[in-house]
């Protein structure tokens, strides 16, 4: 990671004008929606190694931008067994 998760969440909260009381847990409350800090390897020059993700975007983020081995472990965990 480029910066520690707690620092990323606190910086994100400050930039967004959001209270950072749950930053040590990697969460923010944004107008009633919880945002979750997840590891990120999106290859953007501005990426700090983390992304603030809404619950509805967790699956997409883990499939596309999570670092290895997290991406592979997640993909394996959600595979649907093939019918026999």
Secondary structure by P-SEA (a helix, b strand, c coil): ccccaaaaaaaaaaaaccccccccccccccccbbbbbbbbccccccccccccccccaaaaaaaccccaaaaaaaaaaacccccc
